[in-house]
Structure formats: structure tokens, C-alpha cells
Amino acid sequence: IQCRTLRPPIRPPTVQPCGFSRKQRSVINIISWISLVGLAVSTAALIVVLSVYNGIGDLTQSLFDVFDPEVMITPAEGKSFRLDEVCFADLSRLEGVRQAVPIVEENAWVTYRNHEAIVTLRGVGEGYAAQTGLTLLYEGVYSLDNAAILGAEIWDRLGVSLLGNIPMGIHIPKRTSALGTTMEEAFNNGYLYPGANFYIQQDIDNKYVVADIDFVRALLDYAPDECSAVALSTDGSVSLKRLRSAIAALPVGTEIVVRDRFEQQPLYYKVFRSERLAIILILALIVLISTLNLVASLSLLILDKRQDIVLLKSMGMTTHDVRKTFFTEGLMICATGVVAGLLLGFVVCFLQQQFGIIQMGNGGFLVSAFPVAMRLADFLLTTVVVMLISAGAVTFTVRRAKWEQPG
């Protein structure tokens, strides 16, 4: 009897797969989705913030439009000029000009009962209210017949009431005589009833009092055809650039300056543009931070595919081709996130426009909900900014990756 020793069957060795396990691959997918969502959210934030800022800017500009004319012509030197010196009749007949109205403006001292204020007195001719929309008053009725229209803050500062029948004194220093010792000697004095007030914008409400131009001319000792500026309203048929050229071609007898509504409020619009640029830069920084997830996911993906990269390079693919492949994949992730963000931002802004979901609070605001104004330029700008930042992050990741065969 022969005895044989039984041996266990030989099993093939267990081969561990190279690269990442399934769990590790799921982590890569999660990080990729996080990077895509981060780009989409930051893109949508850019669209929403810029659209809200546009809405606030349009609202503020509409308030200025109530008081400022479309075009203002002022002397380059001095405070006044004669109407014939600026060819007033020819200005009214220029192509695109609907109406020309003279304006006289000067600082004045206003007294009412025991209150007083330093204001800018603007004397306007017939048609000024139709040019600007100043007839939209907060209290009272528009009338310059022996009456004045005050800014709301001046109205409150003087303690004016529509129920009172007390005139207010308007005093302007005399130009043609030396400083006297009494009010009559030192000032030209006039009296008007406060007939109405306007509530437009703080810088205007605490500064201006509007009165009849002949009344202000008398206080300033101006000639009947002398004025401080000429306000023009247009019919929209010609551009401002073309209108400027037409005005410059007139044989005016004095140097003049032509200003549009933006140039009449230069400080506000400079601040507005600066704030807008600062918001774009801050949000671009947020986009840059969100691309860090894209860098992480793309780096892990490159590590996961190193065996496949070696196989592709053995088949003839160059390092440049490999880099191009991963660069294209990174840009596809970026493009998907940007498109999703643009759509999300558009939907949010559209819902805010239609339904006013986000309210401004219970304060005395001019509008109940945050105003929104979408611009095609903002969508294009956002796309360019996000894609450039993302492309830079993808390029940095792909170029710094090591493509050699692992040992």
C-alpha cells in the first residue's frame, strides 16, 4: 500500500488592480461634481449680483433723470452768458432737438419763520418740467407763479407746511454794490410761497429750490436774455455725439461746455463704475477659489489614469497629446459649469423681475423688491471671466502633472 500525501490545490495568486479602487474612483467623481457645482454657483452669483447692481443703477439714474435735462450747455468760463451768444434760436432748430429752455442758477440764503438754509436756487423757463419730469411731486402742485418748489429735505429743514400761508424769503448778495450793513443794502431780497416739494435723491433733495426764471434773474440783476445754462431735450432721432458736433458747428460767441446726464453728475457715476469694477474683481476671486476643486479633481483623475496613459504612450501618443486630452476634459467640465451657472442666474433674475421674491424690507424705499436688470454684456463678461480663470487653472494642473511611467 502506497501512501500519498495530499496537497492542497495550487491557486493563482491574487492580483491587486493598479490605480484606484472603486471607492477611490467614487471620491474622484464626487470631487468633480463639487468643482462643477462650484463653478455653476459662482457663475450664477456673478450674473445675479451684476443684474441687481444694474437694477439699482437704473433706478438711481431714473431719479436723476427727473431733475437733470438730457443735455446741459454751460459757459466754459464765468457764470452766465447771453442767449444770442450761444445762438439760442439756432439751438432750438437743430436736428434732434425737441426743446431748448434757459436756466439761471445761483446759491441763495432762504429763510422761513425762524428757520434758514443755504440752497441752490434754480430758475427755469417754461417747458423745463416737461423735459425732466419734475411734475412728479411728493406734495403740492407744480406751479411757479409766485411760488417755489423745494427739495424734500429743505422742506423739512425749514419746517414748511402746506397749510401755512407764509412766504419764505430768498436772499442773494448784490453784485453791483459794496457789502452793506443792512439786509436791503447787502442782499437782493425776494419772497415766494412754498408751493410743493419733490422727493428724488438725497443729493438733490437737500440742495435745490426751483423757481421762475424771471424771478431769479431779478434777484441776480441779470438782463432779460441772460442765463446760466441752456437745457436741451431730444427726440431720440440723433445720437449725442452727432448733436455735440452740430452744436460745435454753431457760430457761438463764447466758449461753452456740453454735458449729458452722466456728465452732470460725474461724482456719482464715477463711484458707481468703481463699485461695479470692485464687485467684479471680488466675484472673480471667488471664482478663482472655486477652481481649486477643479484642480484637485483633475489631479486625482490624472493619477487614476496613469496606467492608461502609459498604454496610450506605448501605442504612439505623445505627451503633448495626453496633455491636450486632459486639458480638453477640464475645459468641458468648466464649460458645463458655466452654462449651468448662466441658466441658473437667468432663472433667478427672471423670477425676481416677475415676482419680486426678495423684498427690500419695511423701510420707506422707492421700490418694494430688489430691482433687477439683465444685460447681455454681463452674460458675455461672466462667461469670458470664468472661462479664462478656469482655463488658467486647468493649464496649470496639466503642465505640472508628471507623465512618466510609475516605478
C-alpha positions in Angstrom: 0.0 0.0 0.0 1.5 3.3 -1.1 0.6 6.3 0.8 0.5 9.7 -0.9 0.5 13.0 0.8 -2.5 15.1 -0.3 -1.5 18.7 -1.1 -4.0 21.5 -1.4 -4.6 22.6 -4.9 -2.5 25.4 -6.2 -4.5 28.7 -6.5 -3.4 31.5 -8.7 -2.1 34.5 -6.8 -4.4 37.3 -6.2 -3.5 40.3 -8.3 -4.4 43.7 -6.9 -5.6 46.1 -9.5 -3.3 49.0 -10.1 -4.5 52.6 -9.6 -7.6 53.5 -7.5 -10.2 51.2 -6.1 -13.9 51.7 -6.8 -14.3 53.7 -3.6 -11.4 55.9 -4.6 -12.9 56.4 -8.0 -16.3 57.5 -6.5 -14.4 60.1 -4.5 -12.9 61.5 -7.7 -16.4 61.7 -9.2 -17.7 63.4 -6.1 -14.9 66.0 -6.2 -15.5 66.5 -10.0 -19.2 67.2 -9.3 -18.3 69.5 -6.5 -16.0 71.5 -8.8 -18.7 71.7 -11.5 -21.3 72.8 -8.9 -18.9 75.4 -7.5 -18.3 76.9 -10.9 -22.0 76.9 -11.7 -22.8 78.7 -8.4 -20.1 81.3 -8.7 -21.1 82.0 -12.3 -24.8 82.4 -11.2 -23.6 84.7 -8.4 -21.8 86.9 -10.9 -25.0 87.2 -13.0 -27.3 87.8 -10.1 -25.1 90.4 -8.4 -24.4 92.3 -11.6 -28.0 92.3 -12.6 -29.1 93.6 -9.2 -26.5 96.3 -9.4 -27.7 97.2 -12.9 -31.2 97.5 -11.5 -30.2 99.7 -8.7 -28.1 101.8 -11.1 -31.1 102.2 -13.5 -33.4 103.2 -10.6 -31.0 105.8 -9.4 -30.4 107.1 -12.9 -34.2 107.4 -13.4 -34.3 109.6 -10.3 -31.6 111.9 -11.6 -33.4 112.0 -15.0 -36.4 113.5 -13.2 -34.4 116.6 -12.4 -31.5 116.8 -14.8 -32.1 117.6 -18.5 -30.8 115.3 -21.3 -28.2 117.9 -22.4 -27.0 120.9 -20.5 -25.0 123.7 -22.1 -23.0 125.9 -19.7 -20.3 128.6 -20.1 -16.7 127.4 -20.0 -15.7 130.4 -18.0 -17.9 132.6 -15.8 -21.4 132.0 -14.5 -23.6 133.4 -17.3 -23.9 134.2 -21.0 -26.4 135.9 -23.3 -28.8 133.8 -25.3 -27.6 135.3 -28.6 -24.1 134.4 -27.7 -25.0 130.7 -27.9 -27.3 131.1 -30.9 -30.4 130.1 -28.8 -32.7 130.2 -31.8 -30.4 128.0 -33.8 -30.1 125.6 -30.9 -33.9 125.1 -30.9 -33.9 124.3 -34.6 -31.1 121.7 -34.6 -31.9 118.2 -35.8 -33.0 116.0 -33.0 -33.6 118.9 -30.5 -37.2 119.0 -29.3 -37.0 121.9 -27.0 -34.4 124.4 -25.5 -35.0 126.0 -22.2 -32.9 128.7 -20.5 -31.8 128.2 -16.8 -30.5 130.6 -14.2 -28.8 129.1 -11.2 -27.1 130.6 -8.1 -26.6 129.9 -4.4 -29.1 131.6 -2.2 -30.0 132.1 1.5 -33.6 131.1 2.3 -35.4 132.0 5.5 -38.8 130.8 6.7 -40.2 131.8 10.1 -37.3 131.0 12.4 -35.5 128.6 10.1 -33.0 129.1 7.4 -30.9 127.2 4.8 -28.3 127.7 2.1 -29.7 126.3 -1.1 -29.0 126.3 -4.9 -31.8 128.4 -6.5 -32.6 127.2 -10.0 -34.7 129.5 -12.1 -36.3 127.6 -15.0 -38.2 128.6 -18.1 -41.4 127.3 -19.5 -41.1 123.7 -20.6 -38.4 122.6 -18.1 -40.8 120.4 -16.1 -41.9 118.6 -19.3 -38.2 118.0 -20.2 -37.3 116.4 -16.9 -40.5 115.0 -15.3 -40.3 117.4 -12.3 -44.1 117.4 -12.2 -43.9 114.1 -10.3 -44.0 115.9 -6.9 -44.2 114.4 -3.4 -46.5 117.1 -2.0 -48.3 120.0 -3.6 -49.0 121.1 -7.2 -46.4 122.2 -9.8 -46.7 126.0 -10.2 -44.0 128.6 -10.4 -46.5 131.5 -10.3 -45.3 133.4 -7.2 -44.3 130.0 -5.7 -41.3 127.8 -5.4 -40.7 124.1 -5.4 -38.4 122.8 -2.7 -36.4 119.6 -2.2 -37.9 117.4 0.5 -35.0 117.8 2.9 -35.0 121.6 2.6 -38.8 121.5 3.1 -38.3 119.6 6.4 -35.4 121.7 7.5 -37.4 124.9 7.1 -40.4 123.3 8.8 -42.7 124.2 5.9 -46.4 123.1 5.9 -48.8 123.3 3.0 -51.4 124.5 5.5 -49.5 127.6 6.3 -49.8 130.8 4.2 -46.4 132.3 5.0 -43.9 133.3 2.3 -40.3 132.4 2.5 -37.5 134.9 2.0 -34.9 134.4 -0.7 -31.8 136.5 -0.4 -28.8 136.7 -2.8 -25.9 139.1 -2.3 -25.8 142.1 -4.6 -23.3 142.0 -7.4 -23.2 145.7 -8.3 -22.6 147.3 -4.9 -20.3 147.0 -1.9 -21.2 145.0 1.1 -23.8 146.9 3.1 -24.7 147.0 6.8 -28.4 146.1 6.4 -30.2 143.3 4.6 -31.5 145.8 2.0 -28.1 147.1 1.3 -26.3 143.8 1.1 -28.9 141.5 -0.5 -31.4 141.4 -3.2 -34.5 140.1 -1.4 -37.5 138.3 -2.8 -40.4 136.3 -1.4 -42.2 133.2 -2.7 -44.7 130.9 -1.2 -43.5 127.2 -0.8 -46.0 125.5 -3.1 -44.7 121.9 -3.4 -41.8 119.6 -2.7 -40.1 116.8 -4.6 -38.5 113.6 -3.3 -35.9 112.5 -5.8 -32.5 111.8 -4.4 -30.7 112.9 -1.3 -28.1 115.0 -3.1 -30.8 116.8 -4.9 -33.4 117.0 -2.2 -31.1 118.8 0.3 -29.8 121.3 -2.3 -32.2 122.7 -4.9 -35.1 125.1 -4.8 -36.8 125.6 -8.2 -38.4 129.0 -9.1 -39.5 131.0 -12.1 -36.5 132.2 -14.2 -37.6 135.8 -14.3 -37.8 136.0 -10.5 -34.3 134.6 -10.2 -33.0 137.0 -12.9 -34.3 139.9 -11.0 -32.6 138.8 -7.8 -29.3 138.4 -9.7 -29.6 141.7 -11.6 -29.4 139.7 -14.9 -30.6 141.0 -18.3 -33.8 139.5 -19.7 -31.8 137.3 -22.1 -29.0 136.4 -19.7 -28.9 132.9 -18.2 -26.5 130.3 -16.6 -27.3 127.4 -18.8 -29.5 126.1 -21.6 -31.3 122.7 -21.2 -32.0 120.7 -24.3 -34.4 117.8 -24.7 -34.1 115.5 -27.7 -36.5 113.4 -29.7 -34.0 110.4 -29.9 -33.5 110.7 -33.6 -29.8 111.6 -33.4 -27.0 110.4 -31.2 -25.4 112.6 -28.6 -22.1 112.5 -30.4 -23.8 113.9 -33.6 -25.7 116.5 -31.6 -22.4 117.6 -30.0 -20.9 118.1 -33.4 -23.9 120.1 -34.6 -23.6 122.4 -31.5 -19.9 122.8 -32.0 -20.5 123.9 -35.6 -22.7 126.9 -34.5 -21.1 130.3 -34.5 -21.3 130.8 -30.8 -19.8 133.9 -29.3 -18.5 132.3 -26.1 -16.8 129.1 -25.1 -19.4 126.5 -23.9 -19.4 123.1 -22.4 -21.9 120.4 -23.4 -22.8 117.8 -20.8 -25.1 114.8 -20.9 -26.8 113.4 -17.8 -23.8 111.3 -16.9 -21.5 114.3 -17.0 -23.9 116.4 -15.0 -23.5 114.0 -12.1 -19.8 113.0 -12.5 -19.1 112.0 -8.9 -22.0 109.6 -8.7 -21.3 107.8 -11.9 -17.5 107.5 -11.2 -18.3 106.0 -7.8 -20.9 103.7 -9.5 -18.4 102.4 -12.0 -15.7 102.0 -9.4 -18.0 99.9 -7.2 -19.1 97.8 -10.1 -15.5 97.1 -11.0 -14.7 96.2 -7.4 -17.7 93.8 -7.3 -16.5 92.1 -10.5 -13.0 91.7 -9.0 -14.3 90.2 -5.7 -16.6 87.8 -7.5 -13.7 86.8 -9.9 -11.7 86.0 -6.7 -14.5 83.7 -5.6 -14.5 82.0 -9.0 -10.7 81.5 -8.6 -11.2 79.9 -5.2 -13.9 77.6 -6.7 -11.5 76.4 -9.4 -9.3 74.8 -6.6 -11.8 72.0 -6.6 -11.3 71.6 -10.3 -7.5 71.5 -9.8 -7.9 68.7 -7.2 -10.3 66.6 -9.2 -8.2 66.9 -12.4 -5.0 66.0 -10.5 -6.7 62.9 -9.0 -8.0 61.9 -12.4 -4.5 62.1 -13.9 -3.2 59.9 -11.1 -6.0 57.4 -11.6 -5.3 57.2 -15.3 -1.5 56.8 -15.2 -1.6 53.2 -16.3 -3.9 54.1 -19.2 -1.5 57.0 -20.1 1.4 54.5 -20.2 -0.6 52.3 -22.5 -1.6 55.1 -24.8 2.0 56.4 -24.9 3.2 52.9 -25.8 0.8 53.0 -28.7 2.4 56.2 -30.1 0.5 59.0 -28.3 2.9 61.8 -27.3 3.0 63.7 -24.0 1.6 66.7 -25.8 -1.4 64.7 -27.0 -2.0 63.4 -23.4 -1.9 66.9 -22.0 -4.3 68.1 -24.7 -6.7 65.3 -23.8 -6.9 66.2 -20.1 -6.9 69.9 -20.9 -10.0 69.3 -23.2 -11.7 67.3 -20.4 -11.0 70.1 -17.9 -12.4 72.7 -20.3 -15.5 70.5 -20.8 -16.1 70.5 -17.0 -15.7 74.3 -17.0 -18.0 74.9 -19.9 -20.7 72.7 -18.4 -20.4 74.6 -15.1 -20.5 78.0 -16.8 -23.6 77.1 -18.9 -25.4 75.7 -15.9 -24.5 78.8 -13.9 -25.7 81.2 -16.7 -29.0 79.3 -16.8 -29.4 79.4 -13.1 -28.6 83.1 -12.9 -31.0 83.8 -15.6 -33.8 81.9 -13.9 -33.2 83.6 -10.5 -33.1 87.1 -12.1 -36.2 86.3 -14.2 -38.2 85.2 -11.1 -37.1 88.3 -9.2 -38.2 90.5 -12.1 -41.6 88.9 -12.4 -42.5 88.1 -8.8 -40.2 90.3 -6.6 -39.3 87.3 -4.4 -36.5 89.2 -2.4 -38.0 92.2 -0.7 -36.1 95.3 0.4 -37.7 95.4 3.8 -40.3 97.5 5.6 -38.4 100.8 5.2 -39.6 103.7 3.1 -37.9 102.5 -0.1 -39.0 103.6 -3.6 -39.5 100.0 -4.7 -40.6 97.1 -2.6 -38.3 94.4 -4.1 -34.7 94.5 -5.3 -34.6 95.8 -8.9 -33.0 93.5 -11.5 -31.9 94.4 -15.0 -30.2 91.7 -17.0 -27.7 92.8 -19.7 -26.3 90.6 -22.5 -22.9 92.2 -21.9 -22.9 90.9 -18.3 -23.5 87.3 -19.5 -20.7 87.7 -22.1 -18.4 89.2 -19.5 -19.1 86.5 -16.9 -18.5 83.8 -19.5 -15.2 85.2 -20.5 -14.0 85.8 -16.9 -15.0 82.4 -15.6 -13.6 80.5 -18.7 -10.3 82.4 -18.6 -9.8 81.7 -14.8 -10.8 78.0 -15.3 -8.6 77.6 -18.4 -5.7 79.0 -16.4 -6.3 76.6 -13.6 -6.6 73.6 -16.0 -3.4 74.7 -17.8 -1.5 75.0 -14.6 -2.7 71.5 -13.5 -1.9 69.8 -16.7 1.5 71.3 -17.2 2.7 70.5 -13.7 1.5 66.9 -13.9 4.1 64.1 -14.2 3.5 61.8 -17.2 6.3 59.3 -16.6 5.6 55.6 -16.0 5.3 54.9 -12.3 8.0 52.7 -10.9 
